[in-house]
């Protein structure tokens, strides 16, 4: 009886301890093996480019972006470059002037087009680059050109000036409509019974962003440097999107991917999330969102 009672107490204590644990995230490999944060850093530290796919409104993703950046800087030092979807290519001059200390922070934030969550989620990355003398590349296509593609396809870019085309991936844009990510976007393009006349252009607008981000990453990446790029997870999941274009521009580059997902159960990686990236950060579905 004493042995049974002892075992019961141990089991209840173990269950109580488990019930009290509330991890903010766990990390899994592409095939669903749980790994430590340090293993993830070891897995990406020798890559030419690391893509960090985020949920734009997830505080854990943004915190880990900052932590990964700091830890890669500890390893790479000045040979680390940063870049992000959240900044458009025609704002590179403003970014460079601010990072060089030529214009004040107030002027920078007034003149560059910032996302609404810049101060909480992306400013720490920009300020880290500034403090440590790192290059920060504004990789995304200016939204006016993405809007033009959304309305009229890739052909809508042809009439723009050569000056305008400096901020877009080289034309003509290679495009594979059969990529699963683009096909899924096309299927979401219209409501049942109310097809969207421009639905076929929605994945093309995504592709012009992907191609342009890939173009400016590859264009700016220097030999011996590592590049970390922050983007919505949809742009790099399954090594499609930006990475498909990176491989077109320079197939010799070593690319690693990190992505973010949410699950109600963190004890194992859901089957639907396996294969999304080299490292998959699983965050509780109930995690607070920033907006």
C-alpha positions in Angstrom: 0.0 0.0 0.0 2.9 2.4 0.9 4.5 1.8 -2.5 1.2 2.4 -4.3 0.6 5.6 -2.4 4.1 6.8 -3.1 3.8 6.1 -6.8 0.4 8.0 -6.8 2.0 11.0 -5.2 4.9 11.0 -7.6 2.5 10.8 -10.6 0.3 13.5 -9.3 3.2 15.8 -8.7 4.6 15.1 -12.1 1.2 15.9 -13.7 0.9 19.1 -11.6 4.3 20.2 -12.7 3.5 19.5 -16.4 0.2 21.3 -16.1 2.0 24.4 -14.8 4.6 24.5 -17.6 3.6 27.1 -20.2 6.3 27.3 -22.8 6.1 30.3 -25.1 7.6 28.3 -28.0 9.2 25.0 -29.0 11.4 24.4 -32.0 11.2 21.5 -34.4 13.2 20.3 -37.4 11.7 19.9 -40.8 10.7 16.3 -40.0 9.3 17.1 -36.6 12.2 16.4 -34.2 12.3 18.8 -31.3 15.5 20.7 -30.9 17.0 23.4 -28.7 17.4 27.1 -29.7 21.2 26.6 -29.8 20.8 23.7 -32.2 18.8 26.0 -34.5 21.6 28.6 -34.4 24.1 26.0 -35.2 22.0 24.9 -38.1 21.8 28.3 -39.7 25.1 30.0 -38.8 27.0 28.8 -41.9 24.3 29.7 -44.4 24.7 32.5 -46.9 21.1 33.5 -46.4 18.7 32.7 -43.5 15.1 33.5 -44.0 13.0 34.1 -40.9 9.4 33.7 -41.7 7.2 35.5 -39.2 3.6 36.1 -38.3 3.5 39.9 -38.5 1.4 40.2 -35.3 3.2 37.6 -33.1 5.4 39.0 -30.3 7.3 35.8 -29.8 8.3 35.7 -33.5 9.6 39.3 -33.3 11.5 38.7 -30.1 13.1 35.6 -31.6 14.1 37.5 -34.7 16.0 39.9 -32.5 17.6 37.1 -30.5 18.6 35.2 -33.6 20.1 38.4 -35.1 22.1 39.1 -31.9 23.4 35.6 -31.8 24.4 35.5 -35.5 26.2 38.8 -34.9 28.1 37.3 -32.1 29.3 34.6 -34.6 29.6 36.7 -37.8 30.4 40.2 -36.5 30.6 42.8 -39.2 30.1 40.0 -41.8 26.3 40.0 -41.1 23.8 41.8 -43.3 20.1 42.4 -42.5 17.2 42.8 -44.8 13.4 42.9 -44.6 10.1 42.7 -46.5 8.9 45.6 -44.4 11.1 48.2 -46.2 10.7 49.0 -49.9 13.6 49.3 -52.3 13.1 52.9 -53.3 13.6 53.8 -49.6 17.2 52.4 -49.5 18.8 55.8 -49.7 16.9 57.0 -46.6 17.8 53.8 -44.8 21.5 54.2 -45.7 21.5 57.9 -44.6 20.0 57.0 -41.3 22.3 54.1 -40.6 25.3 56.3 -41.4 24.2 58.9 -38.9 23.5 61.5 -41.6 19.9 62.2 -40.7 18.2 62.1 -37.3 15.8 59.4 -36.2 12.8 61.7 -36.4 13.5 62.6 -40.0 14.1 58.9 -40.9 10.8 57.8 -39.4 8.8 60.6 -41.0 10.2 60.1 -44.5 10.5 56.3 -44.9 7.3 54.4 -45.3 6.9 52.4 -42.0 4.5 49.6 -41.1 2.2 50.5 -38.2 4.0 48.1 -35.9 7.5 49.4 -36.8 8.3 50.9 -33.3 7.5 47.7 -31.4 8.6 45.0 -33.9 11.1 46.3 -36.4 12.8 49.3 -34.9 14.9 47.2 -32.6 16.4 45.4 -35.6 17.1 48.7 -37.4 18.6 50.2 -34.3 20.7 47.1 -33.8 22.1 47.5 -37.3 22.8 51.1 -36.7 24.6 50.5 -33.4 26.8 47.8 -34.9 27.5 49.3 -38.3 25.6 46.6 -40.3 24.0 47.0 -43.7 20.2 46.8 -43.7 18.7 46.2 -47.1 15.2 47.4 -48.0 14.3 44.5 -50.3 10.6 44.7 -51.1 9.1 46.1 -54.3 7.4 49.5 -53.9 3.8 48.8 -53.2 2.6 51.0 -56.1 4.3 48.5 -58.5 2.8 45.5 -56.8 -0.6 47.2 -57.1 0.0 47.7 -60.8 0.7 44.0 -61.2 -2.3 43.1 -59.1 -4.5 45.1 -61.5 -2.9 44.3 -64.8 -0.4 41.5 -64.5 3.3 41.7 -65.2 2.7 43.6 -68.5 1.6 46.6 -66.4 5.2 47.2 -65.5 6.4 47.6 -69.0 5.4 51.3 -69.5 7.2 52.4 -66.4 10.4 54.4 -66.7 13.9 52.8 -66.5 14.3 54.8 -63.2 11.2 53.1 -61.8 12.4 49.7 -62.9 15.5 50.1 -60.8 13.4 49.2 -57.8 11.8 46.0 -59.4 13.4 42.6 -60.2 14.7 42.6 -63.8 12.0 42.1 -66.4 10.6 39.9 -67.8 9.7 38.1 -64.5 10.0 34.4 -64.7 6.8 32.9 -63.1 5.6 29.4 -62.3 1.9 29.4 -61.7 2.1 25.8 -60.7 4.0 26.5 -57.5 1.7 25.3 -54.7 1.9 28.6 -52.8 0.8 30.6 -55.9 -1.9 28.0 -56.8 -3.3 28.2 -53.3 -3.4 32.0 -53.5 -5.2 31.8 -56.8 -7.8 29.5 -55.3 -8.5 32.1 -52.6 -8.9 34.8 -55.2 -12.6 35.0 -55.4 -15.7 34.3 -53.4 -17.9 31.3 -54.5 -20.3 32.6 -57.2 -18.5 36.0 -57.3 -15.2 35.5 -59.0 -12.7 38.2 -58.8 -11.9 39.5 -62.3 -8.3 40.1 -61.3 -7.9 36.9 -59.3 -5.3 35.5 -61.7 -3.1 38.5 -60.9 -3.1 38.0 -57.1 -0.3 35.4 -57.2 1.6 37.5 -59.7 1.5 40.4 -57.3 3.0 38.1 -54.7 5.6 36.9 -57.2 6.8 40.4 -58.0 7.4 40.9 -54.3 9.2 37.5 -54.1 11.3 38.2 -57.1 12.2 41.7 -56.1 13.2 40.6 -52.6 15.3 37.8 -54.0 16.9 40.2 -56.5 18.0 42.7 -53.8 19.2 40.1 -51.4 21.4 38.5 -54.1 22.5 41.8 -55.4 23.6 43.1 -52.0 25.1 39.9 -50.6 28.9 40.1 -50.4 31.3 37.1 -50.5 32.0 35.9 -47.0 28.9 37.6 -45.6 25.8 36.1 -44.1 22.4 37.6 -44.7 19.3 37.3 -42.4 16.0 38.3 -44.0 12.8 38.9 -42.2 9.5 38.3 -44.0 6.1 36.9 -43.7 6.3 33.2 -43.5 4.2 32.8 -46.7 7.1 34.3 -48.7 9.6 31.5 -47.7 7.6 28.5 -46.5 8.3 25.2 -48.3 11.4 27.0 -49.8 9.1 28.6 -52.4 8.4 32.3 -52.9 11.6 34.3 -52.4 13.8 31.2 -52.3 12.5 30.0 -55.6 13.8 33.2 -57.1 17.0 33.2 -55.1 17.8 29.8 -56.7 17.1 31.3 -60.1 19.5 34.2 -59.5 22.2 32.3 -57.8 21.7 28.5 -57.3 25.1 28.2 -55.5 24.0 30.0 -52.4 23.4 28.0 -49.2 19.9 28.9 -47.8 18.4 28.1 -44.5 14.8 28.7 -43.4 13.0 29.4 -40.1 9.3 29.7 -39.9 6.6 30.4 -37.4 3.4 28.4 -36.8 0.8 28.3 -34.0 -0.7 25.1 -32.5 -3.0 24.4 -29.6 -0.7 21.5 -28.6 3.0 22.1 -28.5 4.1 18.6 -27.5 4.6 17.6 -31.1 4.7 19.2 -34.6 1.4 18.8 -36.4 1.7 16.9 -39.7 0.5 19.9 -41.7 3.4 21.9 -40.4 6.1 19.4 -41.2 8.3 20.4 -44.1 7.6 24.1 -44.0 11.2 25.1 -43.1 14.5 23.8 -41.8 13.4 25.0 -38.3 9.8 25.4 -37.3 9.0 27.6 -34.3 5.7 26.5 -32.7 3.9 29.1 -30.6 0.7 28.6 -28.6 -2.4 29.4 -30.5 -3.5 31.5 -27.4 -0.4 33.8 -27.6 -1.2 37.5 -27.4 -1.1 39.3 -30.7 0.4 42.8 -31.1 -2.5 44.1 -33.3 
